[in-house]
Amino acid sequence: MKWFNFFEKNIQNKHPFGRGINANISPNEEELFNESYEAFEEKKILEAYQYFFDSLENFTEDRPNQNILTSQEDNKLIFTIYQGSAVVHGYVTSQHLYAEATITKKHFANVSLKRYILERNYQFTYASYFSDEEFIKLKIYHDNITMSPQKVFFPLREIALNADFDKEYIRSEFPDLSIEEIEHLKELEQDELEIKYKFMQEWIEDLEHRILTFPSNDNSGMQAFACLNLLLKIDYLLVPKYDIYQKLSKKVQEYFSEENSSIESKNEEVKEYITELKELDFNTFCKMFYNAKYTFNPTEKTSQEEIEIFITESLAKIRWYKSNRYNQIIPTIYKYIAFYILYNYGIHPVTRALLHMLVEVQNPNFFNALGYQELYNEENNSFAQRQIVSRIEDIITPYQAQFKALKVFGDALDFSSLNDFSNSFYIQVKNLDFEEV
């Protein structure tokens, strides 16, 4: 039973994209989970936890990422979990589980930070904030009397994800405060940062030019697609941290949650933030990035039915724009669909890998600059058809033993144009069948 680690067997990339783990889960994950469950049933607590931690280990090109470290001392299992900017330290005895993550120094805490921490405590199910003599920390404590892998997973996931989020939030909202235990974060290479900054500026300039081509009357819907697509593209392809991530995700969340605001006013707010990004100098931009290890994915599992509904509704909007001859927005919506799904939904690893490949096809210049093989040439409208079909087969084939109705669909794609390709690709993605026979 591997319901809790839904993302596995990802196609390896040279760079991390999006907010997922971006690594391969252990091929023995299901077996390790079952062994953990059996050990808990037999009250072999330390052994059960060891199996559980082993099941969460992830790999890059078959090399362990050491996202979880364990060691045994007497009758105690010591562990460390890495989740972005957060490091969770803890131990397990036969009686209980304890884990904590250091956030910032206690004497740095001003009134605003203390208020934020108190509010956060009401939002947690398992974790809570406390302070010792020197640091503010997030902790969990649980008895092991009736523990199981399911009951272990969610408390550890909560403390790891929220420690990571709060450290980034504090770094963004309280710039005078320092966050602790970030020595494990790795800086990006200068050339990669230059590529990301260059493309962000180009995307912004392209958006500004594109908006000028929209009809002068009733273009709020087109502006919404164009602006939101840019934010989601920056988040997925560039993967910024700290201030950019905090503000960008807040703008996206507010756009979809503020029902009483007009589309026009929400568009203006997003455009104001895009202007901030445009005016960001390179040195400040560079401080918003790092590479790190991740153990838990932030998104909850989404059913295939929800994905199907979203794609169907999105393609219907494209047909409306096409029938009303607003053709200039159609390529943007085709790109927006993939970015939106990758941003909002916890999707099956097959769907995630397929949509990432589509993103590669739709954004060839960016991926070429990072050293990836060209799947689509914009100048002559040509596809690397053989490579695309092969990639689809590589993504789907490993899962066909589990999902008998899951079919390879490369030969069903329309390679006439990028729009036709995207349309046919989404139709195939929404018809993926993950029913276990």
N, C-alpha and C positions, 0 to 999 in steps of 0.2 A: 504493500500500500504506500504510494508515494504522493499522496495528495498535498502534503505540506511543502514539497519541493518541486513545484510545477515546472520550473524553468531548467531544462537540462539539454545536453547535447547541442548547445548552440554552435553555429558555424563560427569558427575562429576568425577574428579580425585583427589587424595590426594595431588598431586603436580602439578604445572604448567608445561606444555610441549609446546614447540614451541613458536611462537611469537603472537599467538592469544590472545583473551580475557581470555580464560580458565574459563569462568563462564557462568551462564545461564542468558539470557536476560529476561526481564519481560514477563510473559505470556500474558499480556495485551498490548504488544508493538504495535500491529497493531491498536487496538482501541485507544490507546493514540496518535498515529500518526494522525489518522483521526480526533480526537478531536482537536489536534493542528492545523491541516489544516483549520478546520472550524472556529476556533477562530481567526486565521489570516485573513480569509475571512471577518469576522465580525469586524475586527480592534480591537479585544480584545487582545492587544499585550502581556501584561504580562501573561495573562492566557494561551495564545498560547505557550509562551516560557516554562511555567511551565509544560504543557502537553508534550512538546518536551523533556525537561530534564528528565521527569519521564520515557519516552520511552527508554532512553539510560541507565537507571539504570540496573545494573546486580546483580546477586545473587549467593551465594554459599550455597547449601543445603537449599534453600528457605529463607535464611537470606540475607538481602540487604548488599552489599559490601561497600555502601556509597562511591562509585566512583564518584558520583555527589551530592553535597550539595547545597541546595537553602534556601534562607530566603527572606522575604519581608520587606522593609522599606519605608514607605510612598508610593510614586508612583514609586518605583524602586525595581526590582528583583535582588538580589545578588546571585551569583553562584560561585562554585568552582568545577573544573573538575580535576580528577587525571588520569595521563597517564604515568605510569612507573616512571621515575625520575622527571617528570615535574608535576607542579601544576599550573593550569590555573585559575586565579581569574578574575571575571568580573561582569558586571552589565547590566541590561536591563532597559530602560525607554520606554515610548510609542514612542519616537522619534528615539532612536538609541541603538545599541549593542556595548559594549566595553569589550575587554578581553586582559589580558597580562600574560606573564609567565616570572618570574625572572630567569636569566641564571647564571650570575656571577657578581662580584663587578667590578665597572668601573675602579678603579685604578689598577686592576690586568691586564688589557688589554694591551698586547704588540703589536708590529707592525704586527706580524703574525696573531694574533687573530683578530685584526681590519680588516686585509685584508680578512680573512675568512668570517667575518660577512658581509662585503660589497658584497662579491661574493654571499653569501647566499641570500641577499636581491633580487638579480636578478632572483633567482630561485623560489621565492614565487609567488603565484597568489593573495592571500588575505592578508597575514601577512607581517610585516616589523619589522626590528630591530630599536631600539632607546635606548638612555641612559638618565636617570634622574640624579639627583645629586649624587647618590650612586651606582646604578646598571645598567647593560646592560639587556634589556628586549626585548621580542618579543611581538608584539601587533597586534590586529585587531580592526577595527572600521567600522561599517556599519549602514546606515540608515534603519529604519524599515518601510518605506513607502510602499514598494512592497515586503515585506519579506514573506517567506513561510518556512515550515520545510526543504524543499530541499535546499533553499538558506542559511539556518542556518547551516545545517550539514557540508558542505564542508569547510567553513572558520574555524569553531571550530575544525574540524578534522585536518586541516592543521596546525594550531597553536599548537595543542596538540602533534601530531606526531613529528613535527619538533623541538619543544622545548625539547622533550624527546631525540630525536636523537642528537641534538647539545650539550646537557649537557653531554651525554655519550661520544661524540666525543671530547669535550674539556677535559674531565677527562682523556681520553686516549692519546690525542695528545699534551696536555699542562699539564703535571703532576704537575707542580709547581703552577698551578692555582686551586682555589677551586670553586666548583659549589654551588649554593645557593638553599635553600629550599628543602632539602632532608631528613628532619627529619621524614617524613612519611615512608621511606624505612625500611624494616624489614630484619634483618640478618637471614641467614639460620641456622638451628641447626647443631652443630658440627658433629653429626653422619651422617647427610645427605651429608655434604661437604666431609667427609672422603669416603663415598660410591662413590660419583661422581669423586673424584680424583683417587681413586683406579681403577675404571672402565676406566677412560680416559687413564691411564697408560697401563692397560691391552689391550685396543683396539689398542693403538699405537704399543705395542709389537707384537700383533697378525698381524697387518698390515705389519710390518717389516719382520716377518717370512713368511707371505703369499706371499709377493713380491719375496722372494728368491725361491719360488716354481714355479714361472711363467717361461715359456720357455725363453731361453736366447735371442732368436731373435723375433723381432716384438711383444713386449709385452706392448707397450705404451698405447694401448686401455685398457688393463686389469689394468695397473697401474692407469690410469685415473679414472676408476670406483672405484677401491679400495680406492684411496686417497680422492676423492670427497665424497664417501660414509662416510668415517670417519669424515670429516668436517661437513657434514650435520647431522650425528648422534650426534656429540657433540653439535651442535646447538639445535637440537630438544629435545634430551633427557636431557642434562645437563642445557640448557638455560643459558649460561654465559652472563655476562654484560661487560660493559666498554671495556678494552683493548682486551680481547679475542674476544668479539663479533665484535668489529670494524675491527680487523685484519682478522678474519675468514670470515666475510661477504665480505670484500674487496678482499680476495683471490678468493672466489667463483665468485664474479662479474667479476674480471679480467680474470678468466679462460674462461668464456663464452663470454666475449666481445672482447678479444684481438685476432682478426682473423689472424693477420700477424705473430703471434708466433706459433712455432711448438708445437705439443702435448708433445714432449719430454721436451722442455724447460719449458712449463707450469707445467708439472709433477714435475720437479726439484724444481720449486718455491714453490709448495704446500708441497713437502716433506721437504724443508728447514723450512717452518713454522711449520710443524708437529714436527720436531726436537725441535723447540723452545718450543712447548707445552710439549714435553717429559721432557725437562730440567727445566720446571717451578716448583719451590718448592711449598710445600703445603701452606705455609703462604701467598705467593703472590697469589696463586690460590684462596684462600678463599676470597680475597678482590674483586674478580670479580663476586660476586653473591649477589643478594638481591631479596626479594619478594616485589611486589607492586601491586597496583590496576591499571586496564586498562579500558578505555572507548571505544577506537576506535581500529579497526584492521588495520594493516599496508598494507595488500595486497588488491588489487582490485579484484572484482568479476571476476571469470573465467567461461567460458561456459563449459557445460558437453562435448561438441564436442571437445574442446581443450584437456580435460583430456583423452578422448577416443583416440585421435590421438597419444598423448604421450605414453599411455600404449601400444597401438598397435605397435608403432615403437620400444619401449623398448623390448617387447616380441619377436619381429622379431630379434633383436640383440642377445637375449638369444638363439634363435634357431640357429643362425649362429655360435655362440661359441660352442653350443652343437654338431652341425654337424661337426665342425672342431676339436672336442674332447678337447676343452679347458674347461673341466668341473669344474675346481677349481674356476673359476670366477663367475659361475652361481649363487650360493647362495648370493654372494655380490650384484649382479645386482638386484636380487629380492628384497633385502633390500633397495637398492639405489632408486628404483622406488618410493616407498612410501615416503622416506625422501625428494626426489626431489619435488614431488607434494606438500607435506606439507610445504616446504620451499618457493616455487616459486608462488603457485597459491592461489587465493582466492576462495576456494571451498565451496560447499554447506555443511551445518552442518552434513548432513547424510554421505556424502563422507568423511568428516574430521573424524568423529567418527569411521567410518568403517576402515579407514586407520590407525587410532591410535590403534585400536584393533589388526590389522595385525602387527603393530610394536611391540605390547606387545607379540604376538605369536612368532615373529622372534627374540626377544631379551629377552628371559625368565629369564636369570640369573640377569640382571639388575633390572627388575621389581620385581623379588623375593626379592632382597636385599632391595628394598624400601617398601616391605610389601604387594605387590599385589598378588592376586591369580594366581597360575601357570596355564597358558593356553597350554603350550607345554613343554614336558620334552625331553631335547636333548639326554640324555643318552640312553633312551629306545625308542626314536622316537614315543612318545605317546602324543595324544592331549586330552585336556579336551573338548571333542566334544560337550557334552550337554551344557556346559557353553558357548561355542563359538556360537552355534546355538541360544541359548537364548539371548545372547548379540546382535546378528544381528537383531533378532526380536524386541528387545527393542529399537534399534536405528531406525529401519525403520517404525515400526507400527504407531507411532504418526504422521507421515507425509502422510500416505496413504489416509486420507480423502481429502487432498489437491492434491496429485498426484496419481490419480487412477491407473496408470500403474506401480507404484513403487511396486516391489515384494520382499518379504522375500526370501532369497536364501540359507539359511544354509544347506538345504538338497542337494544342487547341488555341494557342495564343495568336493574336493578329499583329504581325510585324509591319503593317503598312505605314504607320506613323506612331509617334510617341503617345498621342492621345488614344489611338486605337489600341495600342499595346496596353496602356494603363487600364482602359475600360475592360478589355478581355481578361486582364490579370485579376482585377477586382471581382469579376464574375466568378472566376475559378476559386478565388480565396473564400468568397462567401458560401461557396458550395462544398467546401472541404467537409468530409464526413469523419468525425472522431468517435463514432459509436463503436464500442467494443463488442465484437460478436462472440 
